[in-house]
Amino acid sequence: MFGKTKRVAGILLAACMIATAFTGCGGGGGDTTSSAGGDNSGSGDNSGSESGGGEETAAVTVDDMLKDADLALENEGKDTEVKLKVWAPSDALKIFQKQCDDFTKNFSDRKIKIEVIAQGESDAASNLMNDTEAGADVFGFVSDHASKLYKGFVAEVRDDFAANIRNTTIDGAISAAQDSTGAMVSFPETGDNGYFMYYNKSLISEEEVKSLESIMSVCDAKDKQFIMNLGNGYYSCVIPLTAGGTYELDEDENQVLNYDKDAVVKTAKAFADVLANNTHYSNEDTDKVLASALKNGKALAGVSGTWKRKAIESALGDNFACAKLPTIKVDGEDKDMISMFGYKLIGVNANTKYPWTAQALAYYLSSEKCQEERMKELGWGPSVKSLVESDAVQKDPCLSAVYAQEKNSRAQVGLAGSFWDPTGTFGSYVVEKKNDLSEAGIGKAYDNMVTSITAT
């Protein structure tokens, strides 16, 4: 086993070798502007292109790849057997194995064996980084771990694949799949890992849930609660993000906050004015209490994500409804709440022995066909535009709300561990009526938050 320094050096060398192997497909991963057109299963045209070092790379669709083994796999599997390991969540093993079997059947003239092993996306990054040689060749991971993996642990996506992905994928997922240079280094897998409004449509109307002020007015009139956990940094980041803030990591993995203090304080004051003195606002853990509070009629609305759909849909029955986050009035202007939005991605181990086959498999698993199968089987929201815009998604109350909010979000990438607790503490401060909620008082709480996040 390599020591850490040698192991990282080996990973970087492997990544360089993989990039060299694909130079015939366009070696650079330069940034491009995504445009609508085509679909990820190959029914669209091949006109998409990517600029890398001044050269244009023609897009190769998944269907193009599946029809040409040499294009997809080069010489791998012709003489010796290719053995790939794939990590997938335990509740998705069956469908991933089926999809991997479909891939091998398509290339039946090649010797390919694929083993699918249970491994949750939230732990995949740390497990791979601890031992890349024992790690999967192809694996799913969550976008907030991307910045760590993009330091040479995953292989850059072939440019001809990346050109098509950029043409067929929603913008947020493209952003999450790229590193800081604009190179695409993972394959978008889902586009649904965000939060939005659940509500009881017998207690509040579709029109009334559009603004936070209106929601609280209905709560007051009907003696019901609105629940949003602003003591959790994942949710309370809506305050600086709604104020126009962004975040990133510098080269040393330190958190950089692109915040305008005056704008954040004014936005926080708006939240305080609506929520802090209202007894019908509840700053509780929605994952623990929202379903039961909606079921017993204590609450009429709350903020959570797709992971609570089954419980909340069961609790509300025919009164189940969803919407994007409400607007909030800041300085007299109704502003959309900007949330944090996560994505699931598929990576190819930079240390894989079979870079061509691993890349082709990852591309296939991220295709429109496979995403649609997982959407139907598992309820996973897609990242392919054609699926996002389909009737199946747009007529689904939960998924349509997810993608409406996704348009008002920042990708959950470029975040240090130091971001979460101070952001949650700031959110709690803003909605606690005993605190000094003047702009000066909120400004001090803001300074404490920034200092805690960025201290090195």
Secondary structure per residue as TSV (DSSP state, phi and psi in degrees):
chain	resnum	aa	ss	phi	psi
A	1	M	-	360.0	132.2
A	2	F	-	-64.6	148.6
A	3	G	-	-69.5	168.0
A	4	K	H	-58.4	-46.1
A	5	T	H	-63.0	-45.7
A	6	K	H	-66.7	-37.9
A	7	R	H	-65.6	-44.1
A	8	V	H	-64.7	-41.1
A	9	A	H	-60.9	-40.1
A	10	G	H	-63.8	-38.2
A	11	I	H	-63.7	-46.7
A	12	L	H	-62.9	-38.9
A	13	L	H	-64.1	-43.1
A	14	A	H	-62.0	-41.5
A	15	A	H	-62.7	-40.8
A	16	C	H	-64.2	-39.0
A	17	M	H	-65.3	-39.6
A	18	I	H	-65.6	-44.2
A	19	A	H	-59.8	-40.5
A	20	T	H	-63.9	-38.7
A	21	A	H	-61.2	-29.4
A	22	F	T	-101.0	14.5
A	23	T	G	-62.1	-27.8
A	24	G	G	-66.9	-17.5
A	25	C	G	-102.8	10.3
A	26	G	T	98.3	97.6
A	27	G	-	-72.3	-32.0
A	28	G	-	-83.5	158.8
A	29	G	-	-118.8	46.3
A	30	G	-	-60.2	153.9
A	31	D	-	-74.1	146.0
A	32	T	-	-138.6	168.0
A	33	T	-	-92.1	126.9
A	34	S	-	-73.6	148.1
A	35	S	-	-139.5	152.7
A	36	A	-	-71.0	154.3
A	37	G	-	139.4	140.4
A	38	G	S	72.7	-175.2
A	39	D	-	-146.1	165.9
A	40	N	T	-78.5	-6.5
A	41	S	T	-94.8	-5.2
A	42	G	T	105.3	6.4
A	43	S	T	-76.0	-14.7
A	44	G	S	-84.5	179.6
A	45	D	-	-82.9	179.2
A	46	N	S	-107.2	26.9
A	47	S	-	-82.5	-11.6
A	48	G	-	-63.0	146.3
A	49	S	E	-144.8	163.0
A	50	E	E	-131.9	139.0
A	51	S	E	-92.0	118.6
A	52	G	E	-138.3	110.1
A	53	G	T	62.7	29.8
A	54	G	T	87.5	-8.4
A	55	E	E	-100.8	146.0
A	56	E	E	-97.3	139.1
A	57	T	E	-112.9	122.7
A	58	A	E	-68.7	138.6
A	59	A	-	-71.1	137.0
A	60	V	-	-110.1	119.1
A	61	T	-	-79.4	168.4
A	62	V	H	-63.1	-41.0
A	63	D	H	-62.2	-40.1
A	64	D	H	-56.4	-47.1
A	65	M	H	-63.7	-43.3
A	66	L	H	-66.8	-23.5
A	67	K	H	-85.4	-9.6
A	68	D	-	-137.1	98.5
A	69	A	H	-62.6	-36.6
A	70	D	H	-68.1	-39.4
A	71	L	H	-63.7	-41.6
A	72	A	H	-76.7	-45.1
A	73	L	H	-117.0	-6.0
A	74	E	T	55.0	-123.5
A	75	N	T	-99.2	-1.2
A	76	E	T	-64.8	134.0
A	77	G	T	87.7	-2.1
A	78	K	S	-76.6	-47.9
A	79	D	S	-107.2	-37.2
A	80	T	S	-121.8	155.4
A	81	E	-	-74.3	135.1
A	82	V	E	-90.9	126.0
A	83	K	E	-119.0	117.4
A	84	L	E	-116.4	144.2
A	85	K	E	-110.9	131.2
A	86	V	E	-119.6	132.7
A	87	W	E	-99.2	134.5
A	88	A	E	-146.1	154.4
A	89	P	-	-60.1	150.4
A	90	S	G	-59.0	-35.4
A	91	D	G	-80.3	-0.8
A	92	A	G	-119.2	7.6
A	93	L	H	-58.9	-44.0
A	94	K	H	-60.6	-48.5
A	95	I	H	-72.2	-35.4
A	96	F	H	-65.8	-39.1
A	97	Q	H	-64.8	-40.2
A	98	K	H	-61.8	-43.4
A	99	Q	H	-68.6	-37.5
A	100	C	H	-66.9	-37.6
A	101	D	H	-64.2	-39.2
A	102	D	H	-61.4	-38.6
A	103	F	H	-63.0	-47.4
A	104	T	H	-66.7	-35.5
A	105	K	H	-65.5	-36.0
A	106	N	H	-63.0	-36.4
A	107	F	T	-106.7	53.9
A	108	S	T	-66.6	-17.9
A	109	D	T	-81.6	-5.1
A	110	R	S	-107.6	154.9
A	111	K	-	-92.8	99.4
A	112	I	E	-132.5	130.4
A	113	K	E	-127.8	128.2
A	114	I	E	-124.8	124.9
A	115	E	E	-108.6	127.1
A	116	V	E	-103.6	125.0
A	117	I	E	-122.1	142.8
A	118	A	E	-68.6	125.3
A	119	Q	-	-162.0	116.7
A	120	G	-	-65.4	146.3
A	121	E	H	-63.3	-30.6
A	122	S	H	-70.8	-21.0
A	123	D	H	-106.8	-6.6
A	124	A	H	-60.9	-43.0
A	125	A	H	-61.3	-50.2
A	126	S	H	-64.9	-39.2
A	127	N	H	-66.1	-40.2
A	128	L	H	-67.7	-43.9
A	129	M	H	-67.1	-29.9
A	130	N	H	-70.9	-31.2
A	131	D	-	-156.3	86.8
A	132	T	T	-66.1	-32.4
A	133	E	T	-69.2	-30.3
A	134	A	T	-90.3	-6.7
A	135	G	S	-75.2	166.7
A	136	A	-	-68.3	154.2
A	137	D	S	-74.8	-35.7
A	138	V	E	-133.9	133.8
A	139	F	E	-155.4	152.2
A	140	G	E	-93.2	147.5
A	141	F	E	-151.4	164.1
A	142	V	E	-92.1	151.1
A	143	S	G	-66.2	-25.2
A	144	D	G	-73.5	-6.8
A	145	H	G	-99.5	2.1
A	146	A	H	-61.3	-43.1
A	147	S	H	-60.5	-31.9
A	148	K	H	-72.5	-45.1
A	149	L	H	-69.9	-27.8
A	150	Y	T	-77.3	1.7
A	151	K	T	-86.8	36.3
A	152	G	T	102.8	2.1
A	153	F	T	-88.3	-18.1
A	154	V	B	-119.7	150.3
A	155	A	-	-82.5	145.4
A	156	E	-	-65.7	140.3
A	157	V	-	-70.2	137.8
A	158	R	-	-51.5	137.8
A	159	D	H	-62.8	-35.5
A	160	D	H	-71.0	-30.2
A	161	F	H	-72.2	-45.1
A	162	A	H	-61.0	-36.6
A	163	A	H	-60.5	-41.0
A	164	N	H	-72.7	-39.0
A	165	I	H	-60.4	-42.1
A	166	R	H	-64.1	-29.6
A	167	N	H	-78.9	-21.1
A	168	T	H	-120.5	2.9
A	169	T	B	-119.0	147.1
A	170	I	-	-63.3	149.2
A	171	D	H	-59.1	-42.7
A	172	G	H	-61.3	-39.6
A	173	A	H	-68.3	-36.1
A	174	I	H	-62.1	-45.4
A	175	S	H	-58.1	-42.9
A	176	A	H	-68.1	-27.8
A	177	A	H	-84.0	-6.2
A	178	Q	B	-104.6	150.4
A	179	D	-	-88.2	-174.6
A	180	S	T	-66.8	-17.0
A	181	T	T	-89.7	-8.2
A	182	G	S	94.2	0.8
A	183	A	-	-75.7	138.2
A	184	M	B	-82.5	120.9
A	185	V	-	-124.7	11.6
A	186	S	S	-156.4	168.0
A	187	F	E	-106.9	120.9
A	188	P	E	-59.9	133.4
A	189	E	-	-114.4	-41.0
A	190	T	-	-140.3	165.8
A	191	G	-	-138.9	39.0
A	192	D	-	-127.1	10.4
A	193	N	B	-91.8	65.7
A	194	G	-	-139.0	-177.9
A	195	Y	E	-120.9	161.3
A	196	F	E	-163.7	-169.4
A	197	M	E	-95.6	132.7
A	198	Y	E	-107.1	141.4
A	199	Y	E	-152.1	161.1
A	200	N	E	-92.2	107.3
A	201	K	T	-72.9	-7.3
A	202	S	T	-83.9	-13.7
A	203	L	T	-108.6	-24.0
A	204	I	S	-146.7	141.3
A	205	S	-	-87.1	167.2
A	206	E	T	-60.1	-35.0
A	207	E	T	-73.0	-39.4
A	208	E	G	-70.2	-24.2
A	209	V	G	-83.5	2.2
A	210	K	G	-76.4	-22.8
A	211	S	B	-130.2	148.5
A	212	L	H	-65.1	-37.4
A	213	E	H	-63.0	-41.3
A	214	S	H	-67.5	-41.1
A	215	I	H	-58.3	-47.6
A	216	M	H	-68.7	-30.1
A	217	S	H	-65.3	-42.2
A	218	V	H	-67.6	-40.5
A	219	C	H	-57.9	-43.2
A	220	D	H	-63.6	-43.2
A	221	A	H	-68.9	-32.5
A	222	K	H	-108.1	5.2
A	223	D	T	55.6	49.0
A	224	K	-	-124.5	163.0
A	225	Q	E	-101.0	152.8
A	226	F	E	-114.2	127.6
A	227	I	E	-115.7	123.3
A	228	M	-	-149.5	126.6
A	229	N	-	-85.7	78.6
A	230	L	T	-78.0	2.5
A	231	G	T	-88.3	-0.5
A	232	N	S	-109.4	125.0
A	233	G	H	-57.9	-26.4
A	234	Y	H	-64.2	-34.4
A	235	Y	H	-95.9	-39.3
A	236	S	H	-71.8	-11.7
A	237	C	T	-63.4	-12.9
A	238	V	H	-59.2	-25.6
A	239	I	H	-67.5	-58.9
A	240	P	H	-67.9	-30.2
A	241	L	H	-71.4	-39.3
A	242	T	H	-63.5	-27.5
A	243	A	T	-80.7	2.8
A	244	G	T	97.5	6.3
A	245	G	-	-72.3	150.6
A	246	T	E	-133.3	172.4
A	247	Y	E	-144.5	157.4
A	248	E	E	-163.5	167.5
A	249	L	E	-107.3	140.4
A	250	D	-	-83.0	-175.6
A	251	E	T	-62.9	-22.5
A	252	D	T	-98.6	15.8
A	253	E	S	67.1	21.8
A	254	N	-	-87.1	144.6
A	255	Q	E	-73.8	129.8
A	256	V	E	-112.4	127.1
A	257	L	E	-110.7	117.6
A	258	N	E	-95.3	71.3
A	259	Y	-	-110.5	144.8
A	260	D	-	-101.3	111.8
A	261	K	H	-56.0	-47.5
A	262	D	H	-58.8	-42.5
A	263	A	H	-67.4	-40.9
A	264	V	H	-66.5	-43.4
A	265	V	H	-63.0	-42.2
A	266	K	H	-64.1	-40.5
A	267	T	H	-67.6	-42.4
A	268	A	H	-62.0	-39.0
A	269	K	H	-62.2	-36.2
A	270	A	H	-64.6	-42.6
A	271	F	H	-62.7	-43.3
A	272	A	H	-61.5	-43.7
A	273	D	H	-61.6	-35.9
A	274	V	H	-84.5	-36.3
A	275	L	H	-108.5	-35.4
A	276	A	T	-62.5	-36.7
A	277	N	T	-101.7	12.0
A	278	N	-	-102.4	117.4
A	279	T	T	-69.8	-11.2
A	280	H	T	-93.5	0.8
A	281	Y	E	-92.6	134.4
A	282	S	E	-122.9	119.5
A	283	N	-	-94.1	66.0
A	284	E	S	-114.2	169.6
A	285	D	-	-73.5	103.4
A	286	T	H	-63.3	-31.9
A	287	D	H	-61.0	-28.8
A	288	K	H	-91.9	-33.5
A	289	V	H	-117.6	-16.9
A	290	L	H	-64.9	-46.9
A	291	A	H	-58.3	-47.1
A	292	S	H	-68.8	-37.2
A	293	A	H	-66.8	-35.3
A	294	L	H	-72.8	-36.9
A	295	K	H	-66.6	-43.0
A	296	N	T	-89.0	3.6
A	297	G	T	82.2	7.2
A	298	K	S	-68.5	-36.3
A	299	A	E	-119.5	153.5
A	300	L	E	-110.0	-14.2
A	301	A	E	-161.7	159.0
A	302	G	E	-169.3	169.3
A	303	V	E	-111.7	125.3
A	304	S	E	-157.8	-167.4
A	305	G	E	-121.2	-174.5
A	306	T	G	-60.9	-25.6
A	307	W	G	-65.5	-16.4
A	308	K	G	-104.0	8.9
A	309	R	H	-58.0	-52.3
A	310	K	H	-58.2	-44.8
A	311	A	H	-65.8	-41.4
A	312	I	H	-75.8	-37.0
A	313	E	H	-63.8	-39.2
A	314	S	H	-65.4	-39.3
A	315	A	H	-67.0	-37.8
A	316	L	H	-96.4	-22.7
A	317	G	G	58.0	-127.0
A	318	D	G	-67.0	-15.3
A	319	N	G	-92.6	8.3
A	320	F	E	-67.9	129.0
A	321	A	E	-152.2	156.3
A	322	C	E	-138.3	157.2
A	323	A	E	-157.2	161.6
A	324	K	-	-64.2	168.6
A	325	L	-	-61.2	148.6
A	326	P	-	-73.4	165.9
A	327	T	E	-79.5	164.4
A	328	I	E	-137.0	141.5
A	329	K	E	-86.6	118.8
A	330	V	E	-121.8	119.4
A	331	D	T	52.9	40.5
A	332	G	T	81.3	0.4
A	333	E	E	-113.6	130.8
A	334	D	E	-73.9	119.9
A	335	K	E	-115.8	137.5
A	336	D	E	-65.8	137.6
A	337	M	-	-72.8	128.2
A	338	I	-	-98.5	123.8
A	339	S	E	-109.0	174.6
A	340	M	E	-94.1	139.0
A	341	F	E	-133.0	126.8
A	342	G	B	-101.7	159.0
A	343	Y	-	-133.9	153.8
A	344	K	E	-101.0	140.0
A	345	L	E	-129.9	160.0
A	346	I	E	-114.9	127.9
A	347	G	E	-113.6	155.0
A	348	V	E	-110.8	123.4
A	349	N	B	-55.9	124.2
A	350	A	T	-62.5	-16.5
A	351	N	T	-99.7	7.2
A	352	T	-	-60.7	145.5
A	353	K	S	-80.7	-13.5
A	354	Y	-	-129.5	71.7
A	355	P	H	-63.8	-35.8
A	356	W	H	-67.5	-48.9
A	357	T	H	-68.9	-39.0
A	358	A	H	-63.3	-42.9
A	359	Q	H	-63.2	-44.6
A	360	A	H	-63.1	-40.5
A	361	L	H	-65.5	-45.5
A	362	A	H	-60.2	-40.2
A	363	Y	H	-63.8	-43.3
A	364	Y	H	-64.3	-43.6
A	365	L	H	-66.1	-22.3
A	366	S	T	-94.2	4.0
A	367	S	S	-70.6	165.2
A	368	E	H	-58.2	-44.0
A	369	K	H	-58.9	-49.2
A	370	C	H	-69.5	-38.7
A	371	Q	H	-63.8	-39.0
A	372	E	H	-66.2	-39.8
A	373	E	H	-61.4	-43.6
A	374	R	H	-71.1	-31.5
A	375	M	H	-62.5	-43.8
A	376	K	H	-72.9	-38.5
A	377	E	H	-82.3	-41.0
A	378	L	H	-113.9	-12.6
A	379	G	-	80.2	13.4
A	380	W	-	-71.4	134.4
A	381	G	-	-78.4	138.0
A	382	P	-	-80.1	168.9
A	383	S	-	-114.3	-7.9
A	384	V	B	-78.5	129.6
A	385	K	H	-55.3	-45.1
A	386	S	H	-61.1	-33.7
A	387	L	H	-75.9	-41.1
A	388	V	H	-58.6	-37.3
A	389	E	T	-87.4	-1.3
A	390	S	S	-73.9	160.4
A	391	D	H	-61.3	-35.2
A	392	A	H	-58.9	-36.3
A	393	V	H	-85.3	-48.0
A	394	Q	H	-67.4	-25.5
A	395	K	T	-92.2	-3.6
A	396	D	S	-87.4	121.9
A	397	P	H	-60.6	-35.2
A	398	C	H	-77.2	-53.0
A	399	L	H	-66.0	-35.3
A	400	S	H	-64.4	-36.1
A	401	A	H	-68.7	-39.3
A	402	V	H	-56.1	-50.7
A	403	Y	H	-77.3	-24.6
A	404	A	H	-65.3	-39.6
A	405	Q	H	-74.9	-32.7
A	406	E	H	-56.5	-31.1
A	407	K	T	-68.7	-20.8
A	408	N	T	-114.1	60.0
A	409	S	E	-147.8	167.5
A	410	R	E	-118.5	137.5
A	411	A	E	-64.0	140.6
A	412	Q	S	-82.9	69.3
A	413	V	-	-137.6	161.9
A	414	G	S	70.7	38.9
A	415	L	-	-122.9	131.5
A	416	A	-	-88.4	160.5
A	417	G	G	-61.3	-24.9
A	418	S	G	-72.0	-9.1
A	419	F	G	-71.3	-37.9
A	420	W	H	-72.4	-56.5
A	421	D	H	-62.9	-47.3
A	422	P	H	-61.8	-35.0
A	423	T	H	-66.5	-40.6
A	424	G	H	-65.1	-40.1
A	425	T	H	-62.3	-41.2
A	426	F	H	-62.9	-44.5
A	427	G	H	-60.4	-42.1
A	428	S	H	-63.3	-40.1
A	429	Y	H	-58.9	-43.9
A	430	V	H	-65.0	-29.4
A	431	V	T	-107.2	13.0
A	432	E	-	-103.2	112.9
A	433	K	T	-64.6	-21.7
A	434	K	T	-73.5	-14.8
A	435	N	S	-80.2	164.5
A	436	D	-	-76.4	102.5
A	437	L	-	-101.6	22.0
A	438	S	S	-72.0	166.0
A	439	E	H	-61.1	-33.1
A	440	A	H	-66.7	-44.1
A	441	G	H	-65.9	-43.1
A	442	I	H	-65.6	-34.7
A	443	G	H	-61.4	-39.0
A	444	K	H	-66.0	-41.3
A	445	A	H	-63.8	-37.1
A	446	Y	H	-61.7	-46.7
A	447	D	H	-59.6	-40.8
A	448	N	H	-62.8	-41.4
A	449	M	H	-61.3	-50.9
A	450	V	H	-62.4	-42.7
A	451	T	H	-61.0	-43.8
A	452	S	H	-66.5	-38.0
A	453	I	H	-71.6	-41.2
A	454	T	H	-97.9	-3.3
A	455	A	-	-62.0	135.1
A	456	T	-	-118.7	360.0
